[in-house]
Amino acid sequence: MEIKKNPKSNLENYSKIFMQIGLVLALFVTYAAIEQKTYDKTVEDLGVVSMNAIVEEEIPITERVEPVKPKTPPPPAPEKIEIVEDKEDVEETVIESTETDETEEVVVEEIVEVEEVEEVVEDVNFMIIEDSPVFPGCKGNKAKLKACFNKQVQKHFSRKFDTDLPNELGLTAGKKRVFIGFKIDKKGNIVNVQARGPHPKIEQEVIKVMKLLPKMKPGRQRGKPVGVSYNIPFSLLVE
């Protein structure tokens, strides 16, 4: 036997009414919260601050120390001035006259001739000499004479040097540098020949070859013949 509910006690019939009432309450609460007014809080008077209570900071008084100035020495005492009496005799200086007449003999002192000391000019490097030494057969201006000199010295070395010597000495293969220096004196002679190479025998051979250079026309500096130092490097190819 089924138990039947009373239609009035069935709450589902009033669900729509409950929902509408809930929406109305929610809208009312929202509206009330929006319309609620708030006011700023007022702070009461804190009273008058007494500035006399502030403790003043005591600033120590410092004294300025003046530097001790050195004492200036007293001025020197003035020299005593002697007073000469008018009665004292004063010797007078007699100035002799320099004028002469026709009868007076005039003696002329002999003038000593001063010999001019010849200016000594030291040796000048080949690169800065005014007039370079001239190799026999070279012609042209100063630049051409210098270029011709270099060319003829190199040609002389290549022709006279024993090219088989480096191989006979058992030197390692490759290029070997030889530095040569000599001087052309005031008379055009080749002197002070020096060499630096990879072996003493090569240096001796180089010195012997460079001493065979012909006599040159000497270089000139300020119009006077001077000694000229000359340096040149060579490369030897050892196979």
NUDRENKE-133386 format. One line per 4 residues: number of its first residue (from 1); their letters; for each residue y, x, z of N, C-alpha, C. Coordinates in pm, whole numbers. Layout:
NUM> a> Y X Z Y X Z Y X Z  ...
//
This chain:
1> meik> -118 87 0 0 0 0 123 91 0  208 75 -98 328 158 -113 441 106 -26  510 203 39 626 166 123 747 167 34  817 65 20 936 51 -64 1060 78 18
5> knpk> 1150 161 -41 1276 192 25 1377 82 1  1464 71 96 1574 -24 84 1674 31 -15  1712 -43 -114 1809 10 -214 1938 53 -150  1980 -1 -41 2107 36 21 2095 171 91
9> snle> 1969 204 140 1953 331 209 1925 447 112  1921 425 -17 1900 531 -115 2033 601 -142  2045 726 -100 2172 801 -111 2203 844 -254  2105 843 -340 2132 883 -478 2229 787 -545
13> nysk> 2238 666 -497 2331 571 -558 2475 610 -529  2496 691 -421 2636 728 -385 2668 874 -419  2586 943 -496 2610 1085 -527 2738 1106 -605  2768 1017 -696 2892 1031 -774 3014 1015 -685
17> ifmq> 3005 922 -588 3119 901 -499 3141 1024 -413  3030 1084 -361 3041 1204 -277 3102 1322 -355  3063 1335 -481 3115 1444 -563 3264 1427 -585  3309 1304 -611 3451 1278 -634 3531 1305 -507
21> iglv> 3473 1265 -390 3544 1290 -264 3557 1440 -241  3448 1517 -271 3452 1664 -253 3557 1727 -341  3571 1681 -466 3672 1738 -557 3812 1708 -507  3829 1587 -456 3962 1550 -405 3997 1638 -286
25> lalf> 3901 1661 -193 3928 1745 -76 3961 1888 -118  3885 1938 -216 3910 2076 -262 4048 2090 -323  4089 1990 -402 4222 1994 -463 4329 1985 -355  4304 1905 -252 4404 1889 -146 4421 2019 -69
29> vtya> 4310 2085 -37 4317 2213 37 4391 2318 -46  4363 2320 -175 4430 2418 -263 4579 2392 -269  4617 2266 -284 4759 2230 -291 4829 2264 -160  4762 2238 -47 4824 2265 83 4846 2416 101
33> aieq> 4749 2497 52 4763 2642 67 4877 2696 -18  4895 2635 -138 5003 2680 -226 5138 2643 -168  5150 2526 -113 5278 2476 -65 5315 2530 73  5223 2603 136 5255 2653 270 5362 2759 261
37> ktyd> 5465 2756 344 5578 2850 345 5559 2950 459  5600 3075 428 5598 3182 530 5737 3236 547  5769 3287 667 5902 3338 699 5889 3482 751  5995 3563 717 5997 3702 765 6017 3706 916
41> ktve> 5946 3800 976 5959 3815 1120 6085 3892 1151  6155 3852 1250 6278 3919 1292 6246 4015 1405  6302 4135 1395 6280 4237 1498 6396 4232 1595  6366 4228 1717 6470 4223 1818 6546 4355 1825
45> dlgv> 6667 4356 1880 6753 4472 1892 6685 4577 1980  6680 4702 1926 6615 4809 2001 6706 4869 2106  6832 4833 2103 6925 4887 2201 7006 5003 2143  7099 5055 2218 7188 5163 2175 7126 5296 2213
49> vsmn> 7118 5387 2111 7062 5520 2136 7171 5608 2194  7143 5674 2300 7239 5763 2364 7225 5902 2305  7330 5951 2232 7328 6084 2170 7348 6194 2272  7395 6155 2390 7418 6257 2493 7288 6315 2547
53> aive> 7179 6239 2521 7052 6285 2575 6993 6400 2495  7050 6425 2372 6996 6533 2287 7036 6666 2347  6939 6752 2363 6965 6882 2422 7016 6975 2313  7133 7030 2334 7189 7122 2236 7117 7254 2245
57> eeip> 7087 7309 2124 7017 7438 2116 7116 7550 2142  7081 7636 2231 7167 7748 2264 7146 7861 2162  7252 7900 2096 7245 8007 1995 7290 8135 2060  7204 8236 2062 7244 8362 2127 7358 8428 2051
61> iter> 7451 8481 2123 7567 8548 2063 7531 8694 2043  7537 8736 1917 7505 8875 1883 7633 8951 1858  7633 9073 1901 7750 9159 1881 7728 9247 1760  7829 9263 1678 7822 9348 1560 7844 9493 1601
65> vepv> 7744 9572 1567 7750 9713 1604 7822 9788 1493  7933 9843 1523 8011 9919 1425 7950 10058 1411  7929 10105 1285 7875 10240 1268 7974 10344 1319  7916 10448 1374 8001 10554 1429 8054 10638 1314
69> kpkt> 8183 10640 1299 8246 10717 1192 8262 10861 1238  8228 10954 1144 8246 11095 1183 8393 11128 1202  8416 11206 1300 8554 11243 1327 8606 11338 1220  8720 11305 1165 8780 11391 1062 8840 11514 1129
73> pppp> 8813 11629 1067 8870 11751 1128 9021 11749 1122  9086 11808 1217 9233 11810 1215 9284 11891 1097  9398 11857 1043 9454 11930 928 9483 12074 969  9467 12165 871 9495 12306 904 9640 12327 940
77> apek> 9658 12420 1027 9796 12450 1072 9874 12514 958  9997 12473 938 10078 12531 830 10104 12679 854  10107 12753 741 10134 12895 751 10277 12919 798  10287 13025 871 10421 13060 920 10505 13119 807
81> ieiv> 10622 13073 794 10713 13120 691 10810 13220 754  10803 13341 701 10894 13445 754 11030 13434 686  11129 13439 764 11266 13432 713 11320 13575 700  11360 13611 577 11412 13745 551 11563 13741 566
85> edke> 11611 13834 641 11758 13839 660 11824 13892 533  11948 13851 517 12023 13891 397 12050 14041 394  12047 14105 508 12081 14246 513 11969 14334 460  11846 14279 452 11734 14361 406 11746 14386 257
89> dvee> 11723 14512 217 11733 14547 76 11610 14500 1  11631 14445 -116 11523 14397 -202 11524 14480 -329  11408 14539 -364 11401 14620 -484 11405 14531 -607  11484 14571 -703 11496 14497 -828 11407 14562 -933
93> tvie> 11344 14477 -1012 11258 14527 -1119 11340 14537 -1247  11338 14655 -1305 11416 14679 -1427 11326 14657 -1546  11365 14568 -1635 11289 14540 -1756 11346 14624 -1868  11260 14712 -1922 11306 14799 -2029 11315 14722 -2160
97> stet> 11407 14758 -2241 11427 14695 -2370 11322 14745 -2469  11273 14655 -2551 11172 14691 -2651 11233 14718 -2787  11364 14708 -2797 11430 14732 -2925 11429 14882 -2956  11417 14918 -3083 11416 15057 -3129 11525 15076 -3232
101> dete> 11562 15201 -3249 11659 15233 -3354 11593 15322 -3457  11670 15364 -3554 11614 15442 -3664 11570 15581 -3620  11633 15636 -3516 11602 15773 -3474 11477 15782 -3388  11434 15670 -3330 11319 15673 -3239 11190 15672 -3319
105> evvv> 11098 15757 -3279 10970 15769 -3348 10875 15660 -3297  10815 15591 -3388 10720 15484 -3354 10580 15536 -3375  10497 15526 -3269 10359 15573 -3276 10268 15452 -3300  10192 15458 -3408 10100 15349 -3441 9960 15391 -3399
109> eeiv> 9898 15311 -3315 9763 15342 -3269 9662 15325 -3382  9563 15410 -3382 9460 15408 -3487 9371 15285 -3470  9347 15215 -3579 9263 15094 -3578 9118 15136 -3592  9040 15092 -3497 8897 15126 -3499 8823 15020 -3579
113> evee> 8751 15061 -3680 8674 14969 -3762 8548 14926 -3689  8519 14796 -3695 8400 14740 -3630 8294 14718 -3736  8179 14777 -3716 8071 14763 -3813 8008 14625 -3799  7983 14563 -3913 7919 14432 -3913 7771 14447 -3881
117> veev> 7727 14365 -3787 7586 14367 -3748 7509 14275 -3841  7410 14328 -3903 7330 14249 -3997 7252 14141 -3923  7262 14018 -3971 7193 13906 -3908 7043 13917 -3934  6968 13911 -3824 6823 13922 -3836 6765 13783 -3852
121> vedv> 6699 13758 -3964 6638 13629 -3992 6488 13641 -3974  6430 13558 -3890 6288 13562 -3865 6212 13504 -3984  6079 13522 -3978 5995 13471 -4086 6010 13319 -4098  6006 13269 -4220 6023 13127 -4249 5894 13073 -4308
125> nfmi> 5858 12951 -4270 5738 12890 -4324 5758 12854 -4471  5651 12863 -4548 5656 12838 -4693 5705 12696 -4723  5674 12600 -4634 5708 12461 -4662 5857 12434 -4650  5931 12515 -4571 6073 12486 -4549 6165 12595 -4602
129> ieds> 6109 12696 -4671 6191 12804 -4723 6284 12751 -4831  6405 12802 -4836 6501 12757 -4938 6455 12801 -5078  6427 12931 -5093 6378 12983 -5220 6242 13046 -5193  6135 12979 -5237 6000 13025 -5207 5966 13152 -5284
133> pvfp> 5868 13229 -5235 5821 13344 -5313 5769 13299 -5449  5785 13385 -5548 5747 13349 -5686 5623 13428 -5724  5519 13353 -5759 5396 13415 -5809 5423 13467 -5950  5373 13585 -5986 5398 13639 -6120 5356 13542 -6230
137> gckg> 5449 13512 -6319 5421 13422 -6431 5470 13280 -6409  5507 13241 -6284 5555 13105 -6256 5701 13093 -6295  5738 12978 -6353 5875 12951 -6394 5911 12806 -6362  6042 12777 -6361 6090 12641 -6337 6182 12634 -6217
141> nkak> 6209 12510 -6173 6297 12491 -6057 6220 12519 -5929  6285 12493 -5813 6224 12527 -5684 6094 12452 -5661  6091 12323 -5694 5970 12244 -5673 5856 12294 -5760  5887 12325 -5885 5782 12373 -5976 5732 12510 -5934
145> lkac> 5821 12596 -5884 5778 12729 -5840 5684 12720 -5721  5712 12627 -5628 5622 12609 -5513 5486 12558 -5557  5486 12458 -5646 5360 12402 -5693 5280 12507 -5770  5347 12587 -5850 5280 12692 -5926 5222 12798 -5833
149> fnkq> 5294 12830 -5726 5245 12928 -5628 5114 12880 -5566  5111 12756 -5519 4989 12700 -5459 4872 12702 -5557  4901 12662 -5680 4795 12654 -5781 4738 12792 -5811  4824 12893 -5823 4777 13027 -5857 4699 13090 -5742
153> vqkh> 4740 13062 -5616 4666 13115 -5502 4526 13055 -5497  4515 12924 -5519 4383 12860 -5520 4297 12912 -5636  4359 12931 -5750 4286 12981 -5866 4235 13123 -5840  4318 13205 -5777 4278 13343 -5744 4159 13343 -5647
157> fsrk> 4164 13255 -5545 4056 13249 -5447 3926 13205 -5513  3931 13102 -5598 3810 13051 -5663 3749 13155 -5757  3830 13236 -5820 3781 13335 -5917 3724 13459 -5848  3784 13500 -5735 3745 13625 -5672 3640 13610 -5562
161> fdtd> 3630 13491 -5500 3540 13473 -5386 3395 13473 -5431  3306 13536 -5355 3163 13540 -5385 3099 13408 -5342  3075 13322 -5439 3023 13188 -5409 2878 13191 -5362  2805 13299 -5388 2665 13306 -5344 2651 13348 -5198
165> lpne> 2761 13394 -5139 2754 13443 -5001 2713 13335 -4900  2768 13212 -4904 2727 13111 -4805 2578 13080 -4810  2520 13077 -4931 2376 13050 -4942 2294 13168 -4891  2343 13291 -4915 2271 13409 -4867 2271 13415 -4715
169> lglt> 2376 13361 -4651 2384 13364 -4506 2300 13256 -4440  2242 13165 -4521 2156 13061 -4467 2231 12950 -4395  2353 12921 -4440 2430 12813 -4379 2373 12679 -4419  2389 12579 -4334 2341 12444 -4364 2418 12385 -4481
173> agkk> 2353 12298 -4554 2416 12239 -4673 2532 12150 -4632  2629 12142 -4723 2747 12058 -4701 2875 12136 -4720  2989 12070 -4694 3120 12134 -4710 3155 12213 -4585  3205 12333 -4605 3248 12420 -4496 3397 12449 -4515
177> rvfi> 3473 12433 -4408 3618 12454 -4415 3652 12598 -4379  3743 12655 -4459 3794 12789 -4434 3945 12782 -4430  4007 12832 -4322 4152 12832 -4307 4204 12974 -4328  4301 12985 -4419 4355 13116 -4457 4503 13119 -4427
181> gfki> 4549 13233 -4378 4692 13252 -4353 4731 13395 -4385  4848 13411 -4445 4900 13546 -4471 5052 13539 -4481  5113 13654 -4499 5258 13663 -4503 5302 13742 -4627  5407 13691 -4690 5472 13763 -4799 5597 13827 -4739
185> dkkg> 5598 13960 -4727 5709 14025 -4658 5834 14030 -4745  5940 14096 -4695 6067 14100 -4765 6061 14171 -4900  5956 14251 -4917 5941 14324 -5044 5842 14256 -5138  5781 14145 -5094 5689 14072 -5180 5544 14113 -5163
189> nivn> 5512 14196 -5064 5374 14239 -5042 5299 14138 -4956  5167 14131 -4976 5081 14043 -4896 5034 14119 -4773  5071 14070 -4653 5037 14137 -4528 4987 14033 -4428  4930 14084 -4317 4883 13999 -4205 4790 13888 -4253
193> vqar> 4691 13924 -4331 4595 13824 -4380 4499 13788 -4267  4481 13659 -4245 4390 13609 -4141 4305 13498 -4199  4182 13482 -4144 4091 13379 -4192 4007 13328 -4076  3971 13201 -4086 3883 13138 -3987 3783 13052 -4062
197> gphp> 3654 13086 -4051 3552 13015 -4127 3424 12998 -4048  3318 12947 -4114 3193 12918 -4044 3109 13042 -4011  3146 13161 -4064 3068 13281 -4040 3160 13403 -4048  3139 13506 -3965 3225 13624 -3970 3227 13693 -4106
201> kieq> 3112 13698 -4175 3109 13763 -4306 3190 13686 -4410  3194 13555 -4396 3277 13476 -4486 3424 13505 -4459  3461 13520 -4332 3599 13554 -4298 3636 13690 -4356  3547 13787 -4348 3574 13919 -4405 3592 13912 -4556
205> evik> 3507 13831 -4622 3518 13817 -4767 3650 13752 -4806  3692 13653 -4729 3819 13584 -4758 3936 13680 -4743  3938 13761 -4637 4048 13856 -4615 4053 13958 -4729  3934 14005 -4773 3930 14101 -4883 3985 14041 -5012
209> vmkl> 3950 13913 -5038 3996 13847 -5160 4147 13827 -5157  4203 13783 -5043 4346 13752 -5037 4431 13878 -5042  4375 13992 -5001 4450 14117 -5011 4463 14163 -5155  4384 14106 -5245 4391 14139 -5387 4498 14061 -5461
213> lpkm> 4571 13975 -5391 4680 13900 -5455 4786 13996 -5508  4849 13962 -5622 4950 14052 -5678 5078 14050 -5596  5164 14146 -5619 5293 14152 -5552 5382 14038 -5601  5448 13971 -5507 5530 13853 -5539 5678 13889 -5539
217> kpgr> 5756 13800 -5596 5901 13807 -5578 5929 13746 -5441  5992 13819 -5347 6005 13769 -5209 6088 13642 -5200  6059 13566 -5097 6138 13446 -5071 6274 13480 -5014  6366 13384 -5026 6504 13409 -4979 6551 13289 -4896
221> qrgk> 6618 13322 -4787 6678 13222 -4699 6824 13259 -4677  6915 13165 -4707 7059 13191 -4700 7099 13309 -4788  7031 13323 -4900 7063 13428 -4995 7008 13564 -4962  6930 13578 -4853 6877 13707 -4813 6725 13703 -4816
225> pvgv> 6660 13812 -4858 6513 13815 -4860 6457 13810 -4718  6354 13728 -4699 6293 13711 -4567 6142 13710 -4584  6072 13732 -4470 5928 13716 -4470 5890 13570 -4469  5785 13535 -4542 5743 13395 -4555 5596 13384 -4514
229> syni> 5570 13297 -4416 5432 13272 -4373 5371 13161 -4456  5246 13181 -4495 5178 13087 -4585 5040 13055 -4530  5005 12925 -4524 4874 12881 -4474 4815 12781 -4572  4684 12793 -4594 4617 12702 -4687 4470 12687 -4647
233> pfsl> 4413 12565 -4649 4270 12547 -4621 4190 12541 -4752  4066 12588 -4745 3974 12580 -4858 3845 12516 -4812  3773 12455 -4906 3642 12394 -4878 3537 12468 -4959  3431 12511 -4890 3317 12576 -4955 3200 12480 -4957
237> lve> 3139 12464 -5075 3026 12373 -5088 2897 12455 -5082  2819 12430 -4974 2692 12499 -4956 2580 12404 -4996  2497 12446 -5093 2388 12361 -5142 2258 12391 -5069
//
